[in-house]
Amino acid sequence: MPQNHEHDVLIIGSGAAGLTVALNLPAHLSVAVISKDRLSSGATLWAQGGIAAVMDDSDSVENHIRDTLAAGGGLCHEDAVRFTVEHGRESIEWLIDNGVDFTRDAPGDNYHLTREGGHSHRRILHSADATGQAVSYSLSDQARRRPNIDILEQRVAVDLITNRKLSLPGNRCVGAYVLNLEDNHVELFRARFVVIATGGASKAYRYTSNPDGASGDGIAMAWRAGCRTANLEFNQFHPTCLYHPHAKSFLITEALRGEGGQLKLPDGSRFMDRFDSRAELAPRDIVARAIDHEMKRLGADHLYLDISHRDADFIRDHFPTIYERCLHFGIDMTREPIPVVPAAHYTCGGVMTDLHARSDVNQLYVVGEAAFTGLHGANRMASNSLLECLVYGRAAAEDIANSAADIPAPPEAPAWDESQVRDSDEDVVIAHNWDELRHFMWDYVGIVRTTKRLQRAKHRVDLLAGEIGEFYSNYRVSNDLLELRNLVTVADLIICSAMQRRESRGLHYTLDHPGLQNESRDTILTPTTFRPKAP
């Protein structure tokens, strides 16, 4: 029998963003954290490079702000950038207080700071080359110790519950329906506050550095609940993922290039200086397009990243995870270059929020990669993403704590009704639709776009949305169906956003409009006035 739950705060997602919110809430508030898999299974776990913050006297907040604005291609919101950077150091100190062990130059010495693309100074704190793992494990451990935090694993959100859906007055989010993957029943979660921390939507693409759960769930649910989205055309493709038939979703951190790694063609020659004076340390969009250009020019299915000229002990000490992973596939990075290819990595746009992580729907907060805060603009600068999770997660928790006394208990809501649906006997349809969606998104809405490619993608996504909507209406929900339903919605939003931007800026590059428009503006989609076909 499905359970009903009631908490003060429901947090959907268990990465750095969601756990930061949970751990910063006061102890008298009851909190539920739901996770698709185990608690530490999200994208945070996969982060290698580190977290950008001003920690050295030779650096400054103004430098970090200036670098972020430059990388963002004229679309960063300066208030959001300043807010994030100014709260960077205290967020790092909070992580340290919660047990995150960052790498030092020597035992008891200063923290080792590395440099990545777009940064003018060394300001990336890291835990060897597994920073996300250190953050995820430390925050998960702290969350399990808190008596006011209920952790519910193997659960995936189906949809948000709002006053509008309950035919009640007001514009408020009051909970969510959540599928329990262990018994395949949908549970009712009511809450005074709901936080979306579900990550991005890079699973929309055939090749991605992200884990399987990056299916845009929170963005799609918030859109269906009435939230605006912004700048979803800006999909960041990480320039360097390990190219190997059995190396699924393994990223080669940008920090490797920060420590002298060189990008090379199959003949061993370097090429990045032909595309940008910063060469390998240019922002990710420039590096990804350069690699894509050279691969297409040569007909190559991958290029190479070479750090073998550095001392072997240095490589093993600074990049132990990458070293072991490559060695597992027969590649000794201390002696030979690493085969690499670009892959979808980060969703720069998302659900519009303010500096407190509040969305358009009252008591609904969005933090992390699912949110559009204005920090990233047209291109996220390396290692600003985990910083955003921490800063806005803490801001959301503070806002919830300050307003909790004024928000009443959530209203009653009906249990999930599955009396009119049946078990699916055609799951092959889901598999085929998955495959089609990811292929046409990669081919038509990838690193380089054209108007005709986007039109083809729009036609395909409309057909898919109709098929998936019919399937959703007639069969019991499953994790695969829910993810596919959400991804086709977000893919539609990405395509429609890209079609509206008639210029090449940051991560959005189109051959039909290679120049910049005089005025820089966000691409904002509003559910009440703009409705792409979606199930």
Secondary structure as UniProt FT lines:
FT   STRAND          4..12
FT   HELIX           16..24
FT   TURN            27..28
FT   STRAND          31..34
FT   TURN            39..40
FT   HELIX           43..46
FT   STRAND          51..52
FT   TURN            57..58
FT   HELIX           61..71
FT   TURN            72..74
FT   HELIX           78..86
FT   HELIX           88..97
FT   TURN            98..99
FT   TURN            107..108
FT   STRAND          113..114
FT   TURN            117..118
FT   STRAND          124..125
FT   TURN            128..129
FT   HELIX           131..145
FT   TURN            147..148
FT   STRAND          149..152
FT   STRAND          155..162
FT   TURN            163..167
FT   STRAND          172..180
FT   TURN            181..184
FT   STRAND          185..196
FT   HELIX           202..204
FT   TURN            212..213
FT   HELIX           217..225
FT   STRAND          229..230
FT   TURN            232..233
FT   STRAND          235..242
FT   TURN            245..246
FT   TURN            248..249
FT   HELIX           255..258
FT   TURN            259..260
FT   STRAND          262..264
FT   TURN            266..267
FT   HELIX           272..274
FT   TURN            277..278
FT   HELIX           279..281
FT   HELIX           284..298
FT   STRAND          303..306
FT   TURN            308..309
FT   HELIX           312..318
FT   HELIX           320..328
FT   TURN            329..330
FT   TURN            333..335
FT   STRAND          338..347
FT   STRAND          350..352
FT   TURN            355..356
FT   STRAND          364..366
FT   HELIX           368..370
FT   STRAND          371..372
FT   TURN            377..378
FT   TURN            382..383
FT   HELIX           385..403
FT   HELIX           404..406
FT   TURN            419..420
FT   HELIX           427..444
FT   HELIX           451..474
FT   HELIX           479..500
FT   TURN            506..507
FT   TURN            511..512
FT   STRAND          524..525
FT   TURN            527..529
//
